[in-house]
Amino acid sequence: MQKIKDQALGQDTHPELQQRLDQLLDMMNYESDKFLGYPCTRDFDYSPLFPFLFYPVNNVGDPYVESTFRLNTHDIECEVLDLFMDFTHATKEKHWGYITNGGTEGNMYGIYLAREILPQGMVYFSEDTHYSVSKILRLLHARNIMIKSLPNGEIDYQDLKETVRIHRDVPPIIFANIGTTMKGAVDNVLKIKEIMEEMAISSYYIHADAALSGMVLPFVDQPQPFDFSSGVDSISISGHKMIGSPIPCGVVLAKKSNVDRVARSVEYIGTLDTTLSGSRNAITPLFLWYAIKSQGRDGFRKIIQRCIDMADYAIEQFEAADINAWRNRNSLTVVFPRPSDYVLKKWQIAVHHEVAHIITMPHVEKRQIHSLIKDIKEFG
Ligand SMILES: *Cc1c(COP(=O)(O)O)cnc(C)c1O
């Protein structure tokens, strides 16, 4: 094992390559200490999995279907899916899923299913929806309408209702944000269902984009309704955000009855080609499996509680410095006014117009919050 690690650290490579790698590593070391603006944790250690990098592993195809490409981690992938089904109140009997390359692929899969099931459907999504969704809608040729957002980032239910009313002749496909990118707002799935019921609409589809919050809400005491127990039809969750991974990844889960309809329609190519990507990453399922199994449910409860406490601590510190900061319930996203470009760049902070945020992921420490606020006071 040590020999493998030594090799990985480059002892055997060419000196000029080594120099380049060392520089890159120095940069990563420096920048990862200023990593406050994106919802990806840097707290993980997958070194026990290193030997798997020596095999041409590939999870091509449906994780539940045996493949002749046997250098795969399908069994581990299925165990990870079981865990996520448990987190989101899905069952092995009624649900299906696979490990994706990230949140975007999971969202594309959800809308793809919805459009196959309701080909005339109209997709409704709020202004605060992730930027990738308009691209997905274009790719899928899905009819769509953008709905206004409330000031906290949730979808404007009144505007949704009025707009759906105008298009009552086509089945709605609701793209619900479970934790928006900028403000961490959660669209209320039960309220959305109420709107459908009030208008006597029986045929509709709800996809939940739970990129970050899908790994937060299962571990808090009073989660907003967001999962299969609240009536969503599919859900996409990122793996590299709260769990953490040096390779982007995610999980998508959907109702088997819907997936079967899509799967059958492609059976003529001789296999169940149920996934969007053909060749699929076999390493990321190992990362997710290792992280969840080693931390356990209780471990994640503690991690999430610590993140929420850190978000509240940050808000206190901002307020003590006369900077207005706030967060949505059960969110780790601390919203504050856009600071100077210098501060944005130094702390890798994403902005949308006048709104900026930090996200108190597991690696964020008090000293970094102090240092950020000091910078804002000094440089604006
Ligand atoms: C990060 C994010 C995505 C996209 O996920 P990727 O893993 O970057 O593809 C989608 N929606 C929301 C709300 C996100 O925060």
The ligand as an ORCA input file, in Angstrom:
! r2SCAN-3c Opt
* xyz 0 1
  C     -25.089     22.373     -7.767
  C     -26.509     22.406     -8.189
  C     -26.939     21.799     -9.375
  C     -26.002     21.197    -10.381
  O     -25.269     20.169     -9.875
  P     -23.909     19.709    -10.603
  O     -23.500     18.595     -9.716
  O     -22.993     20.879    -10.591
  O     -24.262     19.266    -11.970
  C     -28.290     21.827     -9.667
  N     -29.165     22.415     -8.847
  C     -28.787     23.013     -7.702
  C     -29.822     23.645     -6.828
  C     -27.444     23.034     -7.337
  O     -27.083     23.655     -6.214
*
